[in-house]
Amino acid sequence: MNPWPIIGGVANVVCSEQDFIRPNYGQPGDVLILTKPLGTQPAVNLKQKLNDEGPEWFNGKGITPQQITDAYYLSMESMATLNKAAAELMHKYRSHGATDITGFGLLGHTQNLAAA
């Protein structure tokens, strides 16, 4: 229990070296498995645009304010969900490499894994 309020989200863990799956240990033939849905950043960006510009801005753009709000809350729920089950499965099936899909997107992170 931390006596100070913490804003933001950072997770720390202490584990032995053999328990840590690094992005640079992938092997040819490995399968790419996504443990969380893609699209969090666009959902957050659209929600911010909705808040800043109002629902009228989205008229005729193929997406409704309700769809944006729903996507935003699903994204928040996904980001607040830990990867414990995914980590356990990675060890069970002896995964060779792992990464997150953030700023570089799916293609960028896949290229980084392949290059490593």
C-alpha positions in Angstrom: 0.0 0.0 0.0 1.4 3.3 -1.1 0.7 6.3 1.3 1.0 8.8 -1.6 -1.5 9.3 -4.4 -0.1 8.1 -7.7 -1.3 9.6 -11.0 -0.5 7.8 -14.2 0.2 4.2 -14.8 3.5 2.5 -14.4 3.9 -1.1 -13.3 7.1 -2.4 -11.8 8.0 -6.0 -11.1 10.9 -7.9 -9.7 11.6 -11.2 -11.4 14.5 -13.4 -12.3 16.3 -13.0 -15.7 14.8 -16.3 -17.0 11.3 -15.1 -16.3 11.7 -12.0 -18.4 10.8 -12.4 -22.1 12.6 -9.8 -24.2 11.8 -8.4 -27.7 15.1 -9.5 -29.2 14.8 -13.3 -28.6 12.2 -14.0 -31.3 12.9 -16.9 -33.7 11.9 -17.5 -37.4 8.5 -19.2 -37.5 7.2 -17.6 -34.3 3.6 -16.5 -34.4 2.6 -13.0 -33.5 -0.1 -13.0 -30.8 -1.9 -9.9 -29.7 -2.9 -9.9 -26.1 -5.0 -6.7 -26.3 -7.0 -5.0 -29.1 -5.4 -2.4 -31.3 -6.8 1.1 -31.8 -6.5 2.6 -28.3 -4.7 5.8 -29.5 -7.2 6.6 -32.3 -10.1 6.0 -29.8 -8.5 8.4 -27.4 -7.8 11.0 -30.1 -11.4 10.8 -31.5 -12.8 11.3 -28.0 -10.6 14.3 -27.5 -11.7 15.7 -30.8 -15.4 15.0 -29.8 -14.8 16.9 -26.6 -13.0 19.8 -28.3 -15.1 20.2 -31.5 -18.5 18.8 -30.4 -20.6 16.1 -32.1 -21.5 18.3 -35.1 -17.9 17.9 -36.4 -18.5 14.2 -37.0 -21.6 14.7 -39.2 -21.1 12.8 -42.4 -17.7 11.3 -41.4 -19.0 7.8 -40.9 -18.8 7.5 -37.2 -21.2 8.6 -34.5 -20.4 10.3 -31.2 -21.8 7.3 -29.4 -19.5 4.9 -31.3 -16.5 7.2 -30.4 -17.6 7.2 -26.7 -18.0 3.4 -26.7 -14.6 2.9 -28.3 -13.0 5.2 -25.8 -14.4 3.4 -22.8 -13.5 0.0 -24.2 -10.0 1.3 -24.7 -9.8 2.6 -21.2 -10.9 -0.7 -19.9 -8.3 -2.5 -22.0 -5.5 -0.2 -20.8 -6.6 -0.8 -17.1 -6.4 -4.6 -17.5 -3.2 -6.3 -16.6 -1.5 -8.8 -18.8 -1.1 -11.4 -16.1 -3.0 -14.1 -18.1 -1.1 -13.3 -21.2 2.2 -13.5 -19.4 1.3 -16.9 -17.9 0.4 -18.2 -21.3 3.7 -16.9 -22.8 5.6 -18.9 -20.3 3.4 -22.0 -20.6 4.0 -22.1 -24.4 7.6 -20.9 -24.2 7.4 -17.7 -26.1 10.7 -16.4 -27.4 10.0 -12.7 -27.7 7.5 -10.0 -26.7 6.8 -6.3 -27.2 4.1 -3.8 -26.7 2.3 -2.2 -29.6 2.5 1.5 -28.8 4.0 4.5 -30.7 5.5 2.4 -33.5 2.2 0.7 -34.3 1.7 -2.9 -35.3 4.0 -2.7 -38.4 6.8 -0.8 -36.6 6.9 -3.2 -33.6 6.7 -6.3 -35.9 9.6 -4.9 -37.9 11.6 -4.3 -34.7 10.9 -7.9 -33.6 11.9 -9.3 -37.0 15.1 -7.2 -37.1 16.1 -8.4 -33.7 
